Amino acid sequence: MRYPIVLYPDDKLTIKAKEVTLITDEIVHLLDDMYETMTAHDGIGIAAPQIGKNLQLAVVEIDDETGLFELINPEIIDRKGTDIDVEGCLSIPNRYGTVERADEITVRYFDREGEEIEVTAYGYLARAFQHEIDHLNGELFIDKIIEEIAPEDLETYMEGQLDD
């Protein structure tokens, strides 16, 4: 089932999400629905607060190579380096800007089977994890923007970054 995306400035986006204490069929179905909602909106990540659910759940899939990550109660346990890159958000359409993030992170979370997992992510995947975990903590990328980029300038900006 596809959910509507909660849009900024809705207060649901700025509340710390509640820990999932038991992985039930309802939680598993919600993960499936979050994935369906994310892909229907051409996203690479979505957190439960973005569909109006106050739970520590997030889904990230940046490409087929890295695969799908379903994060239950994720926490960043290590950070290294920094990187500045452009971000956008399904809940804040048509706003883009550069944000500084750790370039390498280790995340501990539970999967849908309840297995505890630790994964070390780099670059774009690390950025996506941090963006979604921020959502779970009631934090938005627009509060971290270094330089705002107008939607009409986004493509030119990104091409310029590839040339560097």
C-alpha positions as CSV (number, residue, x, y, z in Angstrom):
1,M,0.0,0.0,0.0
2,R,1.3,3.4,-0.9
3,Y,1.2,6.1,1.7
4,P,1.0,9.9,1.0
5,I,4.3,11.7,1.9
6,V,4.1,13.9,4.9
7,L,5.3,17.4,3.8
8,Y,7.2,20.0,5.6
9,P,6.4,22.0,7.7
10,D,4.2,19.2,9.3
11,D,5.2,18.7,12.9
12,K,5.4,14.9,12.4
13,L,8.7,15.5,10.7
14,T,10.3,17.1,13.8
15,I,9.4,14.6,16.5
16,K,11.9,11.9,17.6
17,A,10.4,8.5,16.4
18,K,9.7,5.8,19.0
19,E,11.8,2.7,19.2
20,V,10.3,-0.5,17.8
21,T,10.1,-2.9,20.7
22,L,8.7,-5.9,18.8
23,I,8.9,-6.9,15.1
24,T,5.4,-7.9,14.2
25,D,3.7,-8.7,11.0
26,E,2.4,-5.2,11.0
27,I,6.0,-3.8,11.1
28,V,7.1,-6.1,8.3
29,H,4.1,-5.0,6.2
30,L,4.9,-1.4,7.0
31,L,8.5,-1.9,5.7
32,D,7.0,-3.3,2.5
33,D,4.6,-0.3,2.2
34,M,7.5,2.1,2.9
35,Y,9.5,0.6,0.0
36,E,6.5,0.8,-2.3
37,T,5.9,4.4,-1.4
38,M,9.6,5.3,-1.8
39,T,9.9,3.8,-5.2
40,A,6.6,5.3,-6.4
41,H,8.1,8.7,-5.6
42,D,11.5,7.9,-7.1
43,G,13.2,8.1,-3.8
44,I,16.4,6.3,-2.5
45,G,15.3,6.4,1.1
46,I,12.3,7.0,3.3
47,A,11.8,7.1,7.1
48,A,8.5,6.1,8.8
49,P,7.8,9.7,10.0
50,Q,7.6,10.7,6.3
51,I,4.5,8.5,6.0
52,G,3.1,9.7,9.3
53,K,4.3,6.7,11.4
54,N,6.2,7.6,14.6
55,L,8.5,4.6,14.5
56,Q,12.2,4.0,14.2
57,L,12.0,2.5,10.7
58,A,13.8,3.5,7.5
59,V,14.3,2.0,4.1
60,V,17.3,2.8,1.8
61,E,18.1,1.5,-1.7
62,I,20.5,3.6,-3.7
63,D,21.0,1.1,-6.5
64,D,20.9,-2.6,-7.4
65,E,24.5,-3.1,-6.4
66,T,24.1,-2.1,-2.8
67,G,20.6,-3.6,-2.5
68,L,17.8,-2.8,-0.1
69,F,18.4,-1.9,3.5
70,E,15.5,-2.1,6.0
71,L,16.6,-0.4,9.2
72,I,14.8,-1.0,12.4
73,N,16.0,1.1,15.4
74,P,19.2,2.2,13.5
75,E,22.0,4.0,15.3
76,I,25.3,5.3,14.0
77,I,28.1,3.8,16.1
78,D,31.1,5.2,14.2
79,R,31.8,8.2,11.9
80,K,34.9,9.0,9.9
81,G,35.8,11.8,7.5
82,T,33.6,14.5,6.1
83,D,32.1,15.2,2.7
84,I,29.9,18.0,1.4
85,D,27.3,17.1,-1.3
86,V,23.8,18.0,-2.5
87,E,20.7,16.6,-0.8
88,G,17.0,16.8,-1.4
89,C,14.0,15.1,0.4
90,L,10.7,13.6,-0.5
91,S,9.1,15.6,2.3
92,I,10.6,18.9,1.2
93,P,10.0,19.0,-2.6
94,N,12.0,21.3,-4.8
95,R,14.5,22.3,-2.1
96,Y,18.1,21.3,-2.5
97,G,21.3,22.2,-0.8
98,T,24.7,21.1,0.2
99,V,25.1,19.4,3.5
100,E,28.2,18.2,5.3
101,R,28.0,14.5,6.4
102,A,30.5,11.9,7.6
103,D,32.0,10.1,4.6
104,E,32.1,6.7,6.3
105,I,29.8,5.5,9.0
106,T,29.0,2.2,10.8
107,V,25.3,1.7,11.5
108,R,23.9,-0.9,13.9
109,Y,20.2,-1.9,13.3
110,F,17.8,-4.8,13.3
111,D,16.4,-6.4,10.1
112,R,12.9,-7.7,9.6
113,E,13.9,-11.0,11.1
114,G,15.1,-9.4,14.3
115,E,18.7,-10.0,13.5
116,E,21.1,-7.4,14.7
117,I,23.3,-6.1,11.8
118,E,26.3,-3.8,11.6
119,V,27.2,-2.3,8.2
120,T,29.9,0.2,7.3
121,A,28.8,2.5,4.5
122,Y,30.8,5.0,2.4
123,G,30.0,7.9,0.2
124,Y,26.5,8.2,-1.1
125,L,25.2,5.2,0.8
126,A,26.6,6.7,4.1
127,R,24.9,10.0,3.2
128,A,21.5,8.3,2.6
129,F,21.7,6.4,5.9
130,Q,22.5,9.6,7.8
131,H,19.7,11.5,6.1
132,E,17.1,8.9,7.0
133,I,18.4,8.4,10.6
134,D,18.2,12.2,11.0
135,H,14.5,11.9,10.1
136,L,14.1,9.3,12.9
137,N,15.6,11.9,15.3
138,G,13.3,14.7,14.1
139,E,16.0,16.4,12.2
140,L,15.7,17.8,8.6
141,F,18.4,18.4,6.0
142,I,17.2,22.0,5.5
143,D,18.5,22.8,9.0
144,K,22.0,21.7,7.9
145,I,22.2,23.3,4.5
146,I,25.4,25.1,3.8
147,E,24.4,26.4,0.3
148,E,20.9,26.4,-1.1
149,I,20.6,25.4,-4.7
150,A,17.6,26.4,-6.8
151,P,15.9,23.6,-8.6
152,E,16.6,25.1,-12.0
153,D,20.3,25.3,-11.1
154,L,20.6,21.7,-9.8
155,E,21.6,20.0,-13.0
156,T,24.2,22.6,-13.8
157,Y,25.6,22.4,-10.2
158,M,25.8,18.6,-10.4
159,E,27.6,18.7,-13.8
160,G,30.1,21.1,-12.3
161,Q,30.8,18.7,-9.5
162,L,31.5,15.9,-11.9
163,D,34.0,18.1,-13.7
164,D,36.0,18.7,-10.4
